[in-house]
Amino acid sequence: MDFKDYYKILGVERNTAADAIKTAYRKLARKYHPDLNPGDKKAEERFKGINEAYDVLGDPAKRRKYDELGSNWEQIIRDRESARQHAGPGFGGAAAGGEEFSDFFREFFGGGPFGRGGVGPEPGRPQAGEDTEHEFPLTLEELVAGGKRSVRLSGGELCGACGGSGRVSSTASAHGRRRTVLTVCPTCRGEGQVARSQTIEVTIPKGLKDGSRIRLAGLGGRGVQGGKPGDLYLRVRLLPHRLFRADGYDLSAQLPVWDDEAALGAEIAVPTLSGSVVVRVPPQTQTGRRLRLKGKGLPKSAGEGAGDLYWDVVIMGPDDLAPKERDLYEALRRLRTERGGRDAIRRALIS
């Protein structure tokens, strides 16, 4: 039995992506198709080899198993042969079909004494659907308010007719021989996926933050041959807010404070996601000081409270002085100049 280098047969590298493998297969299948090469035995054999190679490399599970064989394939065959000899009569039994594929293929992927070699679902055996993930954009207000929201999802799912391979097989008999015929799946037209669109109602639980996932059991990819469907995961993406920035469960924002408020102290009404509150600005506050409102951030899971809201002070000066204000600022400048030390403080801050 010879080792079959399926990558070489399709003319691709081992790290080639699935889409590129499918493209290479289609190109070669068209070139060597028996209908385009009538009577050409070499083209027919090449066509069989191409189909066999894609049957493995086009199936993620089979491809992983094939890659795992590596240089140990001969030892694996010897181990299986030993198991057959010790199993005695009646153990296993050859699977139907696959006569057109090589001994190497049947040994590892179907038609051998162990059925399909443990790769992929056998005919009639259920296969669970794949888990899927979609982005779930939310505003901060929606996340805090909770409740329900309708979400429309669109995308592709594994084709149930061909199991995602893009091809379907049937067994035909001719001249006393059985042969497996592979054709393009009519349901997905060889793509392996079919379009799917649905609208679902989602409950927004407490404890979400940017990047959190909501699991919706049974709403993922459809199962094959009666297998249970996969799960759908919605990954939360918080939309930009006009005022607040989120960091986990904490929120932050800039608080503009007038120069006299920063110098003398003040009480300022500020917004939060749950209404307005009053924050106290201590006297002699400088730009960059952070004022904390405990528990005014995003809600955590039940019983765990909420994050905090931080206001970062930014001191403002007037840009439209009235005459009386200008007189007062001139007097303030004179007092500070007489007091001295202003330039030394500034140099220390910017040096």
Secondary structure, DSSP 8 states (H G I E B T S, - for coil): -----HHHHHT--TT--HHHHHHHHHHHHHHH-GGGSTT-HHHHHHHHHHHHHHHHHTSHHHHHHHHHHGGGHHHHHHHHHHHHHHH-TTSS---SS-TTS-HHHHHHHSSBTTBTTT-S--TT--B----EEEEEEE-HHHHHH--EEEEEEEEEEE-TTTTTSSEEEEEEEETTEEEEEEEE-TTTTTSSEEEEEEEEEEE--TT--TT-EEEETT-SS--BTT-----EEEEEEE---SS-EEETTEEEEEEEEEHHHHHH-EEEEEEETTEEEEEEE-TT--TT-EEEETT-S-B-STTS-B--EEEEEEEE--SS--HHHHHHHHHHHHHHHHH--HHHHHHHHH-
